[in-house]
Amino acid sequence: MKKPNKKRSKLFTLSTIKSLHKWLSLLVFMQLFIWLGTGLFFNLMDHDKAGGNQYRQALVSQDIDHHRLLNPQRVLRASNSPASEITLVQRLGQPYYLLTHDKGLYSHFDSHFSLVDAYTGTVKLIDIDMASALAQSSYRGSGKIAEVLLVMPPIADFLKEQNNLWRVNFIDELDTSVYINVSSGRLVGHSNEDKRFVDFFFMLHFMDYPILWGKPSGGFNHWLISFFAILTFLFCLTGLIWTVQLLIKGRYKVS
């Protein structure tokens, strides 16, 4: 029975490691080049434009007649759905009680609210007219409202958002869109062509490719990042083994 050729086995192992290291270097370099390029872009870009807030303005608050306010406990008792929290807010200068029926950890998590007029106790629904007025009150551009759409997650301009929103589109040179939460009337944010352009580079930077799972995740917490982390680790490991092998063979000499 022939004994295995140890020399050939060692050469085969080293050859495999070298080949694996070279292929890994190609894969890692491609994504590293994208990371470096997009990282450079993020440092050079105009951060004011990146937020999509060129035409956003602060909402104006009005004085509240506290003598006319209904007792919050009365509002809670009259509510059809149990509420864990009640807060006095303003929408278009009008005071409302915001009832929290289901609240996520963050504002973009799936939540459910209702608005009650703080003077009359009337439940207020965020319809198209009110969504348009809320969007207009946060907009300081010269554009006019083109359309108002009810959109559901996933929402391209706000990928992490898990709630239904009103999208109010304005006709201006930036194609500005304003997003309003359907149940609370909260201004979620503004978006425009500048922000969407930056979002494309965030997709590249976070390897958040929709072609892989049908839709972007809006972040870097996904399997592809973990996969490339493993590839990078193997790239470093094979490089280390190769270096040790060359050291043992005396390929490195100190002059």
Secondary structure, DSSP 8 states (H G I E B T S, - for coil): -----HHHHHHHHHHHHHHHHHHHHHHHHHHHHHHHHHHHHHHHS-HHHHTT-TTB---------TTT---HHHHHHH-SS--SEEEEEEETTEEEEEEEEE--SSTTS--EEEEEETTT--EE---HHHHHHHHHHTB-SS-EEEEEEEE-SSBTTBTT--S-EEEEEEESTT--EEEEETTT--EEEEE-HHHHHHHHHHHHHTT--HHHHSS--SSS-SHHHHHHHHHHHHHHHHHHHHHHHHHHTT-----
